């Protein structure tokens, strides 16, 4: 088991005898959690929300520096995380552990410890208090873009704080580009808050530098993103909602194949994970509601029902939905959406539903590029899995492989899964050529 200890004060306590230190000290050279100091000057969260955010920061960095390839099964890790909270005795430890275990597929042990001083107090001075009616996750992807437009068009007086997380690269550029164009259209009704957070590179001033390797699956990013949004919302008021615009098909994210069962398929907005997060935040004392207005819609249905389709159509090509938007540069192709990962395939199917799909907007054309079906090509895995996983003959029980569903909405989630699968299958069937068309005939 790897032990991680989050510290938010430079001299809070002596270095523990073993384990890795996650020193969250913005602006100080000894920090091992690297973040922009100015971010925390924009808002002053409640103590309860700040504690939850710090725990999520620690989980994210621990996740990033713990390579799955080093474990016995090349996936499951044993991770222990100590972190400061105001009231350690009443912190919902078991719920938090269950939530992280479900989200990342690892064995987590949480150790909250009492700390009187609020975390990041010297940075959260409230100099730039945010005035907004809601906080919306803004990743730079198509779903979050669609969500922002829908929310602003549906409530003409509403003002939104768009929260983004970035570590550089194409995603960061997309966030900036889209925000500027949204601001040009909606003016001061949108404000941007951008969090730069990642494991810090090794420096002599650090008490214990973190390992150099980085894990790329980053299953815990969703928790870090949501808990930061809750902290921002709490600084405005207890009833300020956090919006997480994500289509219901990717939310339930039924494993496409048996090899992708469990946490091998992402659970970043799965209903069971969000239920556990709701239980944890309520127990801690963070009442701000989490709202996913698209939890029962496919991605195509999101686009079809958008309240300003003209604006969405204009901005959609500039969004990034890709799992690895930087990969194209190694093949000397245009960077952006790769075109062959699972999120890209769902994106293209949804765009086709409203007549906006353009193959030239992607580095690879999944419908025609023979390279994507070569047996030794690492780029063929998602496309082949989608062909198998969108069969209309799949059993309804398959939806439960990625976690339990709320009893009151179980039928609705099954329906959105069926509709989402049909949406992707229809797009592939209509446009498949060559080897892909022949392979499609073999997977009825």
C-alpha positions in Angstrom: 0.0 0.0 0.0 1.3 3.5 -0.9 0.7 6.1 1.7 0.0 9.7 0.7 -0.3 12.6 3.2 -1.8 16.0 2.1 -0.4 19.0 3.9 -1.7 22.6 3.4 0.6 24.3 5.9 4.4 24.3 5.5 5.0 23.6 9.2 1.8 21.9 10.1 3.4 18.8 11.4 6.7 16.9 11.1 7.3 14.8 8.1 5.7 11.4 8.5 8.2 8.5 8.8 7.2 7.0 5.4 5.0 7.6 2.4 4.7 10.5 -0.1 3.9 14.1 0.8 1.3 16.0 -1.2 2.2 19.5 -0.1 -0.5 21.8 -1.4 1.1 25.2 -0.9 0.4 27.4 -3.9 3.3 29.6 -4.8 5.9 27.9 -2.6 8.8 26.1 -4.1 8.4 23.1 -1.7 4.9 22.3 -3.1 4.5 18.9 -4.7 1.0 19.7 -5.8 1.5 22.3 -8.4 -1.3 24.9 -8.8 -1.8 28.5 -9.7 -1.9 30.6 -6.6 -4.2 33.2 -8.1 -7.0 30.7 -8.5 -7.8 30.5 -4.8 -7.9 34.3 -4.5 -11.1 34.3 -6.5 -13.4 32.8 -3.9 -13.7 31.8 -0.3 -15.4 28.4 0.2 -17.0 27.2 3.4 -14.7 25.1 5.6 -16.7 22.0 4.8 -16.4 22.5 1.0 -12.7 23.4 1.3 -12.0 20.1 3.2 -13.8 18.1 0.5 -11.9 19.9 -2.3 -8.5 19.3 -0.6 -9.3 15.6 -0.2 -10.2 15.4 -3.9 -7.0 17.3 -4.8 -5.0 14.7 -2.9 -6.8 11.8 -4.5 -6.2 13.2 -7.9 -2.5 13.7 -7.5 -2.1 10.3 -5.8 -3.9 8.7 -8.7 -1.6 10.5 -11.2 1.6 9.5 -9.6 0.7 5.8 -9.0 1.3 3.9 -12.2 -1.1 1.0 -12.7 1.5 -0.9 -14.7 3.5 -1.5 -11.6 0.8 -3.5 -9.8 0.4 -7.3 -9.9 -2.7 -7.1 -12.2 -1.5 -4.0 -14.0 -4.5 -2.1 -12.8 -5.6 -2.3 -9.1 -3.7 -0.2 -6.7 -3.7 0.0 -2.9 -3.7 3.7 -1.9 -4.0 5.3 1.5 -4.6 9.1 1.7 -4.3 11.2 4.8 -5.7 14.8 4.6 -6.7 17.6 7.0 -10.4 18.3 7.9 -12.1 20.4 10.5 -14.0 17.5 12.1 -12.3 14.2 11.6 -14.5 12.3 13.9 -17.6 12.9 11.9 -16.1 12.8 8.4 -17.9 10.1 6.2 -14.8 7.9 5.8 -16.5 4.7 4.6 -18.7 6.5 2.1 -15.6 8.4 0.8 -13.7 5.1 0.4 -16.6 3.4 -1.4 -16.9 6.4 -3.7 -13.2 6.4 -4.7 -13.1 2.6 -5.0 -16.1 2.6 -7.4 -14.7 5.6 -9.4 -11.1 4.4 -9.9 -11.3 0.7 -9.3 -8.6 0.8 -6.6 -8.5 -0.1 -2.9 -8.6 3.2 -1.1 -8.1 3.9 2.6 -8.9 7.4 3.8 -7.4 8.9 7.0 -8.9 12.3 7.8 -7.1 14.1 10.5 -8.1 17.2 12.5 -6.7 20.6 11.6 -8.0 23.8 13.1 -6.6 26.2 10.5 -8.7 26.2 7.3 -6.8 24.8 4.3 -5.5 27.4 1.8 -6.6 30.2 4.2 -3.8 32.4 3.3 -4.7 32.1 -0.4 -8.5 32.2 -0.2 -8.7 35.8 0.8 -11.9 36.5 -1.0 -10.5 39.5 -2.9 -12.4 38.6 -6.0 -15.7 37.2 -4.7 -17.7 35.6 -7.6 -21.2 36.8 -8.4 -23.0 34.0 -10.3 -26.3 32.1 -10.2 -24.6 28.7 -10.9 -21.3 27.0 -11.5 -21.0 24.9 -14.6 -18.2 22.5 -15.4 -16.5 23.7 -18.6 -14.1 21.1 -20.0 -13.8 22.4 -23.5 -15.8 19.4 -24.8 -19.1 19.4 -26.8 -21.3 18.4 -23.9 -20.2 21.2 -21.6 -20.5 23.7 -24.5 -24.0 22.5 -25.2 -24.9 22.8 -21.5 -23.7 26.3 -21.1 -25.7 27.5 -24.2 -28.8 25.7 -23.0 -28.6 27.2 -19.5 -28.0 30.7 -20.6 -30.7 30.6 -23.3 -33.2 29.0 -20.9 -32.8 31.7 -18.2 -32.0 35.1 -19.8 -31.1 36.7 -16.5 -28.8 33.9 -15.3 -25.1 34.4 -14.9 -22.8 31.4 -14.9 -19.3 30.8 -13.6 -17.6 28.3 -16.0 -15.1 26.2 -14.2 -12.3 24.5 -16.1 -9.3 22.4 -15.2 -6.2 22.2 -17.4 -2.6 21.1 -17.5 -1.8 22.6 -20.9 -2.2 21.3 -24.4 -5.1 21.2 -26.8 -7.8 21.0 -24.1 -6.6 24.2 -22.5 -6.6 26.0 -25.8 -10.1 24.9 -26.6 -11.4 26.1 -23.2 -9.9 29.6 -23.8 -11.1 29.7 -27.4 -14.7 28.7 -26.6 -15.0 31.0 -23.6 -14.0 34.0 -25.6 -16.6 33.3 -28.2 -19.3 32.6 -25.5 -18.3 35.9 -23.9 -18.6 37.7 -27.2 -22.2 36.4 -27.5 -23.4 36.6 -23.9 -21.2 39.3 -22.4 -20.8 39.5 -18.7 -23.3 36.7 -18.2 -20.4 34.2 -18.3 -17.2 34.4 -16.2 -14.3 32.0 -16.4 -12.4 30.3 -13.5 -9.6 28.1 -14.5 -7.8 25.7 -12.3 -4.2 24.6 -13.1 -3.5 21.5 -11.0 -1.1 18.6 -11.4 1.7 16.7 -9.6 4.7 19.0 -9.3 8.0 18.2 -10.9 10.9 17.4 -8.6 12.6 20.4 -7.0 15.3 20.6 -4.3 13.0 22.6 -2.0 10.5 19.7 -1.8 10.6 17.6 1.4 9.9 14.5 -0.7 9.7 14.8 -4.5 7.0 12.7 -6.1 7.9 9.8 -8.4 8.6 10.8 -12.0 6.1 8.4 -13.7 2.5 9.5 -14.5 -0.6 7.4 -14.8 -2.8 8.4 -17.8 -6.2 6.8 -16.9 -6.9 9.6 -14.4 -10.2 8.2 -13.2 -10.3 10.5 -10.2 -10.3 13.7 -12.2 -14.1 13.8 -12.1 -14.0 14.0 -8.3 -11.4 16.8 -8.3 -13.4 18.7 -10.9 -16.8 18.4 -9.1 -15.4 19.1 -5.6 -13.7 22.2 -6.8 -17.0 23.4 -8.4 -18.8 22.7 -5.1 -16.2 24.8 -3.2 -16.7 27.6 -5.7 -20.5 27.3 -5.4 -20.4 27.3 -1.6 -18.5 30.6 -1.6 -21.6 32.2 -3.3 -24.3 30.5 -1.3 -25.7 27.2 -0.1 -28.3 26.9 -2.8 -26.0 27.7 -5.8 -26.1 24.7 -8.1 -23.2 22.9 -9.8 -24.1 21.8 -13.3 -22.3 18.8 -14.9 -23.5 18.6 -18.5 -22.9 15.0 -19.6 -25.0 12.8 -21.9 -26.6 9.9 -20.2 -25.2 7.3 -22.6 -21.6 8.0 -21.5 -22.9 8.5 -18.0 -24.0 4.9 -17.6 -21.1 3.9 -20.0 -22.0 0.3 -20.3 -18.8 -1.7 -20.9 -18.6 -2.4 -24.7 -16.9 -5.7 -24.1 -16.3 -8.1 -21.1 -12.7 -7.0 -21.1 -13.8 -3.5 -20.3 -16.0 -4.4 -17.3 -15.8 -2.6 -14.0 -13.6 0.4 -13.7 -12.0 -0.4 -17.1 -14.9 1.7 -18.4 -15.0 5.2 -16.9 -17.5 6.1 -14.3 -17.0 9.8 -14.1 -20.7 10.7 -14.1 -22.2 7.2 -13.3 -25.4 7.6 -11.2 -24.0 5.3 -8.5 -20.9 7.4 -8.1 -22.9 10.6 -8.0 -25.1 9.1 -5.4 -22.1 8.3 -3.2 -20.7 11.8 -3.7 -24.1 13.3 -2.7 -24.1 11.2 0.4 -20.6 12.2 1.3 -21.1 16.0 0.7 -24.4 16.0 2.6 -22.7 14.3 5.6 -19.9 16.8 5.5 -22.2 19.7 5.3 -22.1 20.9 1.6 -25.7 21.4 0.5 -25.1 22.8 -2.9 -27.0 20.7 -5.5 -25.4 18.7 -8.3 -27.4 18.8 -11.4 -26.9 16.9 -14.7 -29.7 18.1 -17.0 -28.8 15.5 -19.6 -28.6 12.4 -17.5 -31.4 10.8 -19.5 -30.5 12.1 -23.0 -28.1 10.8 -25.6 -25.4 13.1 -27.0 -27.4 13.5 -30.3 -30.6 14.4 -28.3 -28.6 17.1 -26.5 -27.7 18.7 -29.8 -31.1 18.2 -31.3 -32.8 19.9 -28.3 -30.4 22.7 -27.8 -32.0 26.2 -27.4 -29.6 27.9 -29.7 -28.5 25.4 -32.4 -27.1 28.1 -34.7 -24.6 29.2 -32.1 -23.9 25.6 -31.1 -23.2 24.6 -34.7 -20.8 27.5 -35.1 -18.8 26.7 -32.0 -19.1 22.8 -31.9 -16.1 22.2 -34.3 -13.8 24.2 -31.9 -14.6 21.9 -28.9 -12.4 19.0 -27.9 -14.1 15.7 -26.9 -11.1 13.5 -27.4 -9.4 11.1 -25.0 -5.9 12.0 -26.3 -6.0 15.2 -28.4 -2.2 15.4 -28.6 -1.7 12.0 -30.2 -2.0 13.2 -33.8 1.2 15.3 -33.7 3.2 12.1 -33.4 1.7 10.9 -36.7 2.2 14.4 -38.2 -1.5 15.0 -38.5 -3.7 18.0 -37.4 -4.1 18.0 -33.6 -7.5 18.1 -32.0 -10.1 15.3 -32.0 -8.4 12.1 -33.0 -11.5 10.5 -34.5 -10.9 7.0 -33.4 -11.3 7.0 -29.6 -14.6 6.1 -27.9 -15.5 9.8 -27.1 -14.7 10.8 -30.7 -16.9 8.1 -32.1 -19.9 9.1 -29.9 -19.2 12.7 -30.9 -19.3 12.0 -34.6 -22.5 10.0 -34.3 -24.2 12.8 -32.4 -23.1 15.4 -34.9 -24.3 13.2 -37.8 -27.8 13.1 -36.1 -28.1 16.9 -36.6 -26.3 16.9 -40.0 -23.0 18.5 -38.7 -20.6 15.6 -39.0 -17.5 16.4 -41.1 -14.7 13.9 -41.4 -12.1 16.6 -42.1 -12.5 17.9 -38.5 -10.7 14.7 -37.2 -7.2 13.4 -37.6 -8.5 10.0 -38.6 -11.8 9.1 -40.4 -13.1 6.1 -38.5 -15.5 5.3 -41.4 -12.9 5.0 -44.2 -9.4 4.8 -42.8 -8.1 1.2 -43.2 -5.3 1.9 -40.7 -7.9 1.9 -37.9 -8.7 -1.8 -38.5 -5.3 -3.2 -39.0 -4.8 -6.1 -36.4 -1.6 -4.7 -35.0 -2.8 -1.1 -34.8 -3.4 0.2 -31.3 -5.9 2.6 -32.8 -8.4 0.0 -33.7 -9.4 -1.1 -30.2 -12.2 1.4 -29.6 -13.8 1.0 -33.0 -13.9 -2.7 -32.8 -15.3 -2.6 -29.3 -18.0 -0.2 -30.4 -19.0 -2.6 -33.2 -19.4 -5.3 -30.6 -20.9 -3.2 -27.9 -23.7 -1.5 -29.9 -25.3 -4.7 -31.1 -29.1 -4.4 -30.6 -29.2 -8.0 -29.4 -27.2 -7.2 -26.2 -28.9 -8.2 -22.9 -30.4 -5.5 -20.7 -28.5 -7.0 -17.8 -25.3 -5.7 -19.4 -26.1 -2.2 -18.1 -25.6 -3.3 -14.5 -22.0 -4.4 -15.2 -20.8 -0.9 -14.6 -22.6 -0.4 -11.3 -26.1 -0.2 -9.8 -28.7 2.2 -11.0 -31.4 4.2 -9.1 -34.5 2.1 -8.8 -36.8 4.9 -9.7 -35.0 5.7 -12.9 -33.6 2.2 -13.9 -35.9 1.9 -16.9 -35.1 5.4 -18.1 -31.3 4.7 -17.9 -31.8 1.4 -19.8 -33.7 3.3 -22.5 -31.0 6.0 -22.9 -28.4 3.3 -23.2 -30.4 1.6 -26.0 -31.0 4.9 -27.8 -27.3 5.9 -27.5 -26.1 2.5 -28.8 -28.6 2.9 -31.8 -27.3 6.4 -32.4 -23.7 5.2 -32.8 -24.7 2.1 -34.8 -26.8 4.1 -37.2 -23.9 6.5 -38.0 -21.5 3.7 -38.6 -23.9 1.7 -40.7 -24.7 4.7 -42.9 -21.1 5.7 -43.6 -18.9 2.5 -43.2 -16.8 1.7 -46.2 -14.4 -1.0 -47.3 -13.1 -3.3 -44.5 -15.3 -1.6 -41.9 -18.5 -2.3 -43.8 -17.5 -5.9 -44.2 -16.7 -6.2 -40.4 -20.0 -4.6 -39.6 -21.8 -7.3 -41.5 -20.1 -9.9 -39.2 -21.4 -8.3 -36.0 -25.2 -8.2 -36.3 
